[in-house]
Amino acid sequence: MKRTTKMLAAAVLAMTLALTGCGEKTTSTSAPTGSATNSSASSIENSTSNSTENSTASSTENSAESSAENSAASSTENSAANSEENSETGAVSNIWANAQYTEDTELGEGAHTIKLEVKALDKSVTLTVHSENDNLEKILVENKLVEGDNSEYGLYIKKVIGISADYDADGAYWALCKDGEMTATGASGITIADNDHYELVYTPADNSANTGSAASDAASSEAVDAAA
């Protein structure tokens, strides 16, 4: 009986050990599965994080490059505009540097009055001129508003209030106009009426092409008689 009891106890102990061993194996088998799952999740997270970082870095680089390009283009445009503006401003300053009059002025004495507007590039002055003469050429000469060369046609105007324009030298000339229209004759052939408005317009060489042979014609037209 005792022997039988011992045998049963040994069998129970063996079964218990066997069951415990299976449990350990099961636990050991399931552990790698959890580790693989965690490793896979970590890999996905790292991949997503790297992708996000790379995308952000690429976006930042593209934005920086685009900003630099736009800044460079804007800087170039502004520089060109400023250069052109400064060039035009410099040209106006240079041509008016020796002008007798740079502001509107009233001069002369006499019963007759005319308005003479002198235009050169983007600047102009208007002179209110009084004289006893009624001939435009005489009024300009007596008030020392024009200078030039005597020719068979008379006085060829090359300088107005100190501003030079020499068609023979550089293609520029002075155009004589009345109320915006070029006159048909030189100043010597014009009898003024009170409050007439005349213009002497500096016309540079680069505008000559727009008027065809007008430059040459105007040069001849501007040759006024040096009337006695």
LUMDO-858976 format. One record per residue (C-alpha): residue in three letters; x, y, z. Coordinates in pm, 1 decimal. Layout:
! LUMDO-858976
+-----+----------+----------+----------+
!   r !       xx !       yy !       zz !
+-----+----------+----------+----------+
! ALA !        X !        Y !        Z !
...
+-----+----------+----------+----------+
***
This chain:
! LUMDO-858976
+-----+----------+----------+----------+
!   r !       xx !       yy !       zz !
+-----+----------+----------+----------+
! MET !      0.0 !      0.0 !      0.0 !
! LYS !    275.0 !    235.1 !     93.5 !
! ARG !    456.7 !    135.0 !   -218.1 !
! THR !    152.4 !    213.4 !   -427.3 !
! THR !    114.2 !    551.0 !   -258.2 !
! LYS !    473.8 !    641.4 !   -329.4 !
! MET !    437.4 !    541.1 !   -689.9 !
! LEU !    130.0 !    763.8 !   -726.9 !
! ALA !    308.3 !   1050.7 !   -561.1 !
! ALA !    602.6 !   1008.1 !   -796.3 !
! ALA !    370.5 !   1001.8 !  -1095.9 !
! VAL !    195.5 !   1321.9 !   -981.2 !
! LEU !    530.3 !   1490.6 !   -925.9 !
! ALA !    646.5 !   1386.5 !  -1271.7 !
! MET !    330.6 !   1521.1 !  -1431.7 !
! THR !    366.5 !   1846.2 !  -1238.8 !
! LEU !    722.7 !   1884.7 !  -1357.7 !
! ALA !    618.9 !   1802.5 !  -1710.3 !
! LEU !    345.4 !   2067.0 !  -1703.2 !
! THR !    580.6 !   2322.1 !  -1555.1 !
! GLY !    832.8 !   2254.0 !  -1829.2 !
! CYS !    571.7 !   2311.3 !  -2099.5 !
! GLY !    477.6 !   2637.6 !  -1937.7 !
! GLU !    835.9 !   2758.7 !  -1947.7 !
! LYS !    871.9 !   2653.4 !  -2308.6 !
! THR !    551.0 !   2828.0 !  -2396.5 !
! THR !    665.6 !   3139.2 !  -2222.1 !
! SER !   1002.5 !   3118.8 !  -2392.5 !
! THR !    839.0 !   3067.8 !  -2730.7 !
! SER !    607.0 !   3367.4 !  -2691.6 !
! ALA !    882.9 !   3608.7 !  -2583.7 !
! PRO !   1050.7 !   3635.9 !  -2927.3 !
! THR !    710.9 !   3712.8 !  -3084.0 !
! GLY !    667.7 !   4018.1 !  -2856.5 !
! SER !   1023.9 !   4132.3 !  -2930.4 !
! ALA !    969.4 !   4104.4 !  -3307.4 !
! THR !    650.0 !   4308.0 !  -3279.9 !
! ASN !    824.6 !   4578.9 !  -3079.3 !
! SER !   1115.8 !   4582.8 !  -3327.8 !
! SER !    877.7 !   4618.3 !  -3624.3 !
! ALA !    690.4 !   4906.3 !  -3457.6 !
! SER !   1016.4 !   5079.9 !  -3374.2 !
! SER !   1133.8 !   5040.8 !  -3733.8 !
! ILE !    811.9 !   5194.2 !  -3869.2 !
! GLU !    836.7 !   5484.7 !  -3625.6 !
! ASN !   1199.8 !   5549.0 !  -3720.3 !
! SER !   1116.3 !   5527.6 !  -4090.6 !
! THR !    825.2 !   5773.2 !  -4051.5 !
! SER !   1039.6 !   6007.2 !  -3842.9 !
! ASN !   1324.5 !   5999.6 !  -4097.3 !
! SER !   1082.0 !   6055.2 !  -4384.7 !
! THR !    927.7 !   6353.5 !  -4204.7 !
! GLU !   1269.8 !   6499.1 !  -4122.7 !
! ASN !   1390.8 !   6454.3 !  -4480.4 !
! SER !   1072.7 !   6609.7 !  -4618.6 !
! THR !   1101.6 !   6905.2 !  -4380.5 !
! ALA !   1469.7 !   6953.6 !  -4463.2 !
! SER !   1399.5 !   6935.2 !  -4836.9 !
! SER !   1111.6 !   7181.9 !  -4803.8 !
! THR !   1331.2 !   7419.3 !  -4602.0 !
! GLU !   1612.5 !   7396.3 !  -4857.7 !
! ASN !   1373.1 !   7458.2 !  -5150.7 !
! SER !   1215.4 !   7749.8 !  -4967.6 !
! ALA !   1558.5 !   7897.5 !  -4892.8 !
! GLU !   1670.7 !   7853.0 !  -5256.1 !
! SER !   1347.6 !   8006.6 !  -5387.5 !
! SER !   1378.2 !   8296.4 !  -5145.0 !
! ALA !   1741.5 !   8352.5 !  -5245.9 !
! GLU !   1651.1 !   8344.0 !  -5617.5 !
! ASN !   1361.2 !   8586.5 !  -5569.9 !
! SER !   1579.7 !   8813.3 !  -5359.2 !
! ALA !   1855.6 !   8808.1 !  -5623.1 !
! ALA !   1607.7 !   8878.7 !  -5905.0 !
! SER !   1447.7 !   9161.7 !  -5708.8 !
! SER !   1788.4 !   9304.5 !  -5623.6 !
! THR !   1893.3 !   9292.1 !  -5990.4 !
! GLU !   1572.7 !   9464.3 !  -6105.2 !
! ASN !   1602.1 !   9732.3 !  -5838.3 !
! SER !   1968.3 !   9784.3 !  -5922.6 !
! ALA !   1888.7 !   9822.4 !  -6293.7 !
! ALA !   1601.2 !  10062.3 !  -6221.0 !
! ASN !   1815.7 !  10267.3 !  -5984.7 !
! SER !   2100.5 !  10271.6 !  -6233.5 !
! GLU !   1870.7 !  10393.5 !  -6512.3 !
! GLU !   1713.8 !  10654.3 !  -6285.3 !
! ASN !   2054.7 !  10773.8 !  -6166.7 !
! SER !   2177.6 !  10787.7 !  -6525.6 !
! GLU !   1881.3 !  11001.4 !  -6632.1 !
! THR !   1919.3 !  11224.1 !  -6326.5 !
! GLY !   2290.7 !  11261.8 !  -6397.8 !
! ALA !   2223.2 !  11352.8 !  -6761.8 !
! VAL !   1974.4 !  11623.7 !  -6661.2 !
! SER !   2218.1 !  11761.9 !  -6403.6 !
! ASN !   2504.0 !  11768.6 !  -6654.3 !
! ILE !   2315.5 !  11941.6 !  -6933.4 !
! TRP !   2176.4 !  12209.7 !  -6701.1 !
! ALA !   2507.1 !  12263.6 !  -6519.1 !
! ASN !   2594.0 !  12580.3 !  -6717.8 !
! ALA !   2241.0 !  12713.9 !  -6763.2 !
! GLN !   2190.1 !  13085.2 !  -6698.7 !
! TYR !   1840.4 !  13021.3 !  -6568.5 !
! THR !   1723.7 !  12713.8 !  -6378.8 !
! GLU !   1404.2 !  12865.9 !  -6240.1 !
! ASP !   1119.3 !  13056.9 !  -6402.9 !
! THR !   1236.1 !  13415.9 !  -6451.8 !
! GLU !   1105.2 !  13749.4 !  -6576.3 !
! LEU !   1347.4 !  13973.2 !  -6765.8 !
! GLY !   1378.6 !  14261.3 !  -7011.8 !
! GLU !   1186.3 !  14584.1 !  -7051.0 !
! GLY !    939.0 !  14701.5 !  -7312.8 !
! ALA !    584.8 !  14714.3 !  -7429.5 !
! HIS !    578.2 !  14363.2 !  -7578.2 !
! THR !    575.3 !  14042.3 !  -7374.3 !
! ILE !    627.9 !  13680.7 !  -7473.7 !
! LYS !    670.7 !  13352.6 !  -7290.9 !
! LEU !    977.8 !  13149.3 !  -7385.4 !
! GLU !    991.8 !  12794.1 !  -7251.4 !
! VAL !   1331.0 !  12623.8 !  -7265.7 !
! LYS !   1308.7 !  12244.0 !  -7251.6 !
! ALA !   1605.4 !  12009.0 !  -7212.3 !
! LEU !   1552.9 !  11642.6 !  -7124.5 !
! ASP !   1309.9 !  11622.9 !  -6829.2 !
! LYS !   1355.4 !  11979.1 !  -6706.9 !
! SER !   1219.8 !  12310.4 !  -6831.3 !
! VAL !   1206.6 !  12674.9 !  -6734.7 !
! THR !    971.0 !  12945.5 !  -6855.1 !
! LEU !   1103.3 !  13294.6 !  -6915.0 !
! THR !    869.8 !  13593.4 !  -6930.2 !
! VAL !   1049.3 !  13831.9 !  -7168.1 !
! HIS !    969.7 !  14200.1 !  -7221.3 !
! SER !   1097.9 !  14402.8 !  -7519.0 !
! GLU !   1027.3 !  14701.0 !  -7738.3 !
! ASN !   1098.8 !  14479.5 !  -8042.6 !
! ASP !    831.3 !  14272.4 !  -8209.8 !
! ASN !   1074.2 !  14042.5 !  -8394.6 !
! LEU !   1146.6 !  13716.2 !  -8213.2 !
! GLU !   1510.2 !  13690.2 !  -8321.9 !
! LYS !   1584.6 !  14044.5 !  -8198.6 !
! ILE !   1416.4 !  13975.2 !  -7864.8 !
! LEU !   1625.9 !  13658.5 !  -7811.5 !
! VAL !   1951.3 !  13827.9 !  -7908.6 !
! GLU !   1906.1 !  14148.4 !  -7710.6 !
! ASN !   1832.0 !  13952.3 !  -7394.6 !
! LYS !   2130.5 !  13724.6 !  -7456.3 !
! LEU !   1915.2 !  13414.1 !  -7454.0 !
! VAL !   2071.0 !  13254.2 !  -7762.1 !
! GLU !   2415.9 !  13210.3 !  -7916.5 !
! GLY !   2530.9 !  13053.6 !  -8239.8 !
! ASP !   2724.1 !  13084.2 !  -8563.5 !
! ASN !   2658.6 !  13333.9 !  -8838.9 !
! SER !   2592.4 !  13169.3 !  -9171.8 !
! GLU !   2438.5 !  13255.0 !  -9505.8 !
! TYR !   2105.1 !  13190.8 !  -9337.3 !
! GLY !   2182.7 !  13415.4 !  -9042.0 !
! LEU !   2240.9 !  13303.1 !  -8683.0 !
! TYR !   2245.6 !  12923.9 !  -8642.7 !
! ILE !   2139.0 !  12869.7 !  -8279.0 !
! LYS !   2369.2 !  12631.1 !  -8093.2 !
! LYS !   2325.6 !  12752.3 !  -7738.0 !
! VAL !   2017.1 !  12857.1 !  -7543.6 !
! ILE !   2055.9 !  13013.9 !  -7195.7 !
! GLY !   2398.3 !  12849.5 !  -7179.0 !
! ILE !   2288.0 !  12496.7 !  -7281.0 !
! SER !   2466.1 !  12371.6 !  -7592.8 !
! ALA !   2325.8 !  12160.9 !  -7877.3 !
! ASP !   2545.8 !  12121.2 !  -8185.5 !
! TYR !   2393.9 !  11913.6 !  -8464.4 !
! ASP !   2722.4 !  11902.1 !  -8656.6 !
! ALA !   2907.0 !  11766.6 !  -8352.2 !
! ASP !   2668.9 !  11521.6 !  -8186.9 !
! GLY !   2337.6 !  11527.1 !  -8374.6 !
! ALA !   2156.0 !  11733.7 !  -8109.7 !
! TYR !   1971.1 !  12049.3 !  -8209.0 !
! TRP !   1733.9 !  12317.4 !  -8082.8 !
! ALA !   1383.3 !  12300.2 !  -8224.6 !
! LEU !   1184.5 !  12625.7 !  -8230.6 !
! CYS !    815.2 !  12569.0 !  -8162.9 !
! LYS !    505.7 !  12774.1 !  -8097.7 !
! ASP !    235.4 !  12623.6 !  -7878.4 !
! GLY !    385.7 !  12277.5 !  -7926.5 !
! GLU !    417.6 !  12292.2 !  -8305.9 !
! MET !    746.8 !  12346.5 !  -8489.8 !
! THR !    754.7 !  12684.8 !  -8661.7 !
! ALA !    773.4 !  12708.8 !  -9040.4 !
! THR !   1053.3 !  12967.9 !  -9029.8 !
! GLY !   1343.2 !  13068.1 !  -8809.3 !
! ALA !   1307.5 !  13332.8 !  -8541.0 !
! SER !   1406.5 !  13612.1 !  -8779.6 !
! GLY !   1088.8 !  13555.7 !  -8983.0 !
! ILE !    851.8 !  13568.6 !  -8684.7 !
! THR !    666.5 !  13879.6 !  -8574.6 !
! ILE !    542.8 !  13823.2 !  -8223.6 !
! ALA !    210.0 !  13912.7 !  -8069.8 !
! ASP !    176.8 !  13993.0 !  -7702.6 !
! ASN !    166.6 !  13686.2 !  -7478.5 !
! ASP !    275.5 !  13447.6 !  -7755.4 !
! HIS !    420.8 !  13122.5 !  -7617.9 !
! TYR !    735.3 !  12986.4 !  -7783.4 !
! GLU !    949.9 !  12686.8 !  -7698.7 !
! LEU !   1313.5 !  12610.2 !  -7768.1 !
! VAL !   1340.2 !  12235.0 !  -7727.0 !
! TYR !   1670.3 !  12050.2 !  -7688.1 !
! THR !   1646.1 !  11742.8 !  -7910.2 !
! PRO !   1922.1 !  11481.4 !  -7863.3 !
! ALA !   2059.1 !  11262.4 !  -8141.5 !
! ASP !   1866.9 !  10950.3 !  -8032.1 !
! ASN !   1539.8 !  11132.1 !  -8108.6 !
! SER !   1649.8 !  11231.6 !  -8456.7 !
! ALA !   1561.3 !  10890.6 !  -8599.8 !
! ASN !   1198.9 !  10944.0 !  -8495.9 !
! THR !   1172.0 !  11257.8 !  -8705.4 !
! GLY !   1360.6 !  11139.8 !  -9013.3 !
! SER !   1516.0 !  11441.8 !  -9185.7 !
! ALA !   1349.9 !  11678.5 !  -8939.3 !
! ALA !   1676.4 !  11723.0 !  -8751.6 !
! SER !   1851.7 !  11860.1 !  -9056.2 !
! ASP !   1551.5 !  12070.5 !  -9151.9 !
! ALA !   1521.8 !  12200.7 !  -8798.0 !
! ALA !   1887.7 !  12293.1 !  -8792.9 !
! SER !   1833.7 !  12502.4 !  -9101.3 !
! SER !   1510.6 !  12643.7 !  -8964.5 !
! GLU !   1690.5 !  12748.3 !  -8648.0 !
! ALA !   1940.8 !  12951.2 !  -8848.6 !
! VAL !   1801.3 !  13296.7 !  -8794.8 !
! ASP !   1897.5 !  13619.5 !  -8964.9 !
! ALA !   2122.8 !  13845.9 !  -8767.2 !
! ALA !   1907.6 !  14140.1 !  -8859.2 !
! ALA !   2069.0 !  14478.9 !  -8855.0 !
+-----+----------+----------+----------+
***
